[in-house]
Amino acid sequence: MFAKVHAVAQQVSQIVVGKELQIRQSLVCLLAGGHLLIEDVPGVGKTTLAHALAISLGLKFNRLQFTSDLLPADVIGVSIFDREKNGFVFHPGPVFTQVLLADEINRATPKTQSALLEAMEERQVTADGVTRELPRPYFVIATQNPTHQIGTFQLPESQLDRFLMCLSLGYPDAAAERALLMGEDRRTMLKSLPTAMHPEELLAAQAALKEIHASPALIDYIQALAQASRRSGLFAEGLSPRATIALLYAARAWAALEGRNHVIPEDVQAVLVPVAAHRLRPLKAGGSTALGSRDLVLQLMKSVPV
């Protein structure tokens, strides 16, 4: 079952060159049933990664470009009066898909950003008093530009906490960039990409994570990390209970991809930074992004004994 996930990772790595770790982290996030935030400068392959994952997994894909004039109805849909039916008919928005790429999410206003909260947390959308279920599996990949760039609105803590993981692709190294320059156009390659894993197999793999054993001692370690984040004096607020659950789920997914049926502390450490950094705001650097928090999370990890 998890061998198929490795096949997906290998296939996507042929499109997004030199980013094997970030591809693996993205699949861990998906297996754990969470959503992914990618924070980076434009043009490093964020959209390509999202599209390649959706195609490789056989999932329906929608891309929504967030801008300052985008409205909540542009995200979730709108009801339009139908004269033949003599009533309003709901027209679903881009959120009704399996993989939603919310591109440059922090270019939209907080009101529009919040339109995704129910979809991400409850896997449903409520409009005009009617609640509609979203397809399963459901995976939101949001990208955001660095907050110092013009025309951005910083994501509030409540929205950041909905993302199970946050990562950065970064610039490619010289060998990877040369492969991009010398190779075939990535958009052309996407069109011929086969399905490496079907949605039913992905749902089965997500369900199988519950069988990955986490011992009481491992839970003690996760709790110790959470308590340290709350008492260290490094952060304005510590990790929430939702964050500790996310850390456990991500560690289980990492263990599964390592071929183990139990979680060890190294699994927790492998996913701690992408799970925790965007949730922890440095106490002395108000407004810092996840990129600025990662060193402090590593410092926190070193301070907590296994």
N, C-alpha and C positions, 0 to 999 in steps of 0.2 A: 504493500500500500504506500509506504513512505518512499519506496524506490521510485515511484512515479513522480514524487515531488523533486527528487534529485534530477530526474530527467527534465523536468520543467526548468530547474535552475540552470542546467547545462545548456538547454536550448536558448534561454533568455540571455545567457552570457555570450552567445554568439552575436547577439544584437547590441547589447550594452556591454562594450568591451572593457575589460580591466576592472570590473566592479562586482567581483564574485561575492565579497562579504556583504555588500549592500543588497544584492539580489537574494542572498540567503536570509538576511534580516527581514526583507519584504515578505518572503514566503513564511517565515516564522510568525510574523504579524498576522498574515492571512490564516494560517493554521490555527492560531490562538483565537480566531474569531474577532480580531480587533480591526482598527483602521489605522492608516499610515499617513504621517505628515512628512513631507520632504522639503527641507529648508535649504535653498541654495540660490546661486545666481542663475539668471536665464541662460539656456543654451547648453546645459551639461548632460541632458538626456533624461530628464524627469518624465516628460510626456512619453518618450519612447519606452521607458521602463514600464510604465503603467499599461500601455497598449500591448507590449510584448507579453506581459503577464496574462492579460485578459485573453489574448488569442491562444496562448499555450494551454490555458485552462479551459478553453471552450466556453467562456463566459461572455454574456452580452455586455458591451462596452459603450459608455456615453462620456463625452468630454464637454464640460461646461466652463467657459471662460468667464471668470469673475472680473467685473469692472465696477467702477464707482457708481454707475447708474443702474446696476442690476437690482431687481426687486425680488422679494421672497416668492412671488407667484411665478417668476421666471425659473425658479428652482423646483418648486413642488408641483406646479401646475395651476390651472385656472378654470373656473366654470364659465361657460359661454351659453347664452340663451339660444335654444334650438326651436325655431318656429314650428317645425313639423311635429316635434314632440311636446310643444307648448310647455317647456321647462328647461332648466339649466342642465347642461351636460358637462361633466368634468373631463378636462383634457390633461392627462398626466404630464408632468414635467420631466426633465432629464434625470431626476432623482430615482425614477422608476426604472432601474436597470440592475445589473449584478456587480459591475465594476464602474464606479463613478469617479472620473478624474475631475476634481474641483481645482481647476488650474488657476494659480495665483490668487488663492482664496483671500489673502489679506489686502487685495486691492478693492474688495467690496466693503460696504459699510457694515457695522456690527449687526444691524437689523437683518441684513441679508445673510450674513454668516450664521446667525442663529436659526435660520430656516432649516439648517442641516441637523440641528441637535436631536430632534425626535427621531429622525431617520437613522442617525448613527447609534443612538442609545437603544431605541425600542424596535428598530427595523420596521417602522410603520410611519405613515404620514397622515395627519389629520387636517382636512380642509373642508370648510363649509359644514362643520359638525359631523363629518363622516370620516371614520378611520379606515385606512386602506393599508393592507399588508404589502411589504416589499418583497421582491424575489429573494430566494436563498440559493446559494450563499450571497451575501451582500458585503461589499468591500468598498470603502471610500479611500481613495488616494488623493490627498490634498497637497498642493505645492504652495509654498509661500516664498516671496522674495525677501531678501534681507530688509529689516525694518528701517534702515537708514535710507533706502531708496525712495524716490519721490512717488507720492500717490498711494502709500500703503497705510493700512489701519492694523495696529497690533492686535493679535488674537487675544481675547480675555482668557484668564486662567480656567474658567469653566469650560470653554471650548477646547483648550489645549488638553484638558484632562480626558476628553472624549477620544483622543488619539492614543492608541495603545503604545505606538512607537513613533519616534521621530528620528530621521537620519539625514545625512548630507551626502550627496554623490561626490562632490568635489571635482576639480579638474582632472582629466585623465593624465596618466604618466606619458612619457615620450613614446614608448612602444605602442600603447593603446591608441594614442592620438594618430600615430603614423598608420596604424591599421585602419582607422576611420578614414583617413585621407586617401589611402591606396585602395580601399575596398569598395564594395558595392554600396549604393545609397541605402541607408537604413530603412527608409520608408518603402522602398522597393522590396527589401528583404522581408518586411512585416507582412506584405501581401501574400508571400509564399510560405509563411510560417505554418506548420501543421499543429494540430491539437495533440498535446503530449499527455493530457490528463483531463478526464471528463468531470463535469460538475458533481455528478453522483459520487465519484471517487473522492473528490475533495471534501464533500459533506461527510463521507465515511471516515476520512482521515481526521477531520475536525472532531468527530464523535469519539474516535479512538484515543484522543489525547487524555480523556478521563481515566483511561486505564494506565497511564504513566504514573507510577507511584512516587509520591512525595512524602518522605518520612517525617515524623514529628521534629526531629533534629533539623531537617531542612526548613521546615516552617519556622522554627526558632530563629534560624539565620535570617530569613526574610523579615521577620518581625524586628530583629535586632537592627537591620539596615533601616527599616522604617522609623524606628524609635530614634536612631542616631540622626536621621535627617531632621527630625523634629526638635532635637535638643542640641545639635551641633553649634548653632549660632551662625552657620554659614548661609542659611536660606531664610527667606521671609516666612514661608510656610513649609512644613514637612510633607512627606508623601501621604496621600489620602488612602483610606481603605480600598478605594477603587484601584489605586496605583499598585498596592500590594497584591491584589488579585491579578492584575495585569502582569505583574512580575512573575507570579507563579505560573500563569498560563503560558507566557513566553518561554520560561525556563523549561516547561514540559515539552513545548514544541521543539526547542533547541535539542533537548535530550533525545526526542524521537528521531530527529534528523541525524543524530550521532549514532543511532542504532541501539539505544538503550531503553529499557522499560522502566527506568527509575531516574529521578533527578538528583544530580550531585551539585555541590556548591559552585563548581566551575561553570555549570549551565546558567546559574543565576548571575554570576559575574559576567558571562558572555553577553547577556541581554540587559544588564543593569543600566548602562549609559543610554542606549536608545529608548528604554522604557521610562527612565527617571529624569533625564536632563531637561526635557521641555516642560516638566511639571514643577521644577524647582527653580525659583527665582532668587538669584544671589542677593543677600541682605544688603550688601554695600554697593550694589551696582544696579539700582532700580531700573527696570525696563530692559534688562539684558535678555538676549535671545538664548535659545537652547544651545547654540554654538558656544556661548560664553559660560555655560553652566557645566560643560562636560568635564573640564579639569577638576572642578569642585566635587563632582560625583565620583570621579576616580579617587580623589583624596578621601572622600567619605568611605568608599569601599575598602581602602587600605586601613582605615582606622577601626574597622569592625572585624574582630577575629572570627574565623570559621569555627 
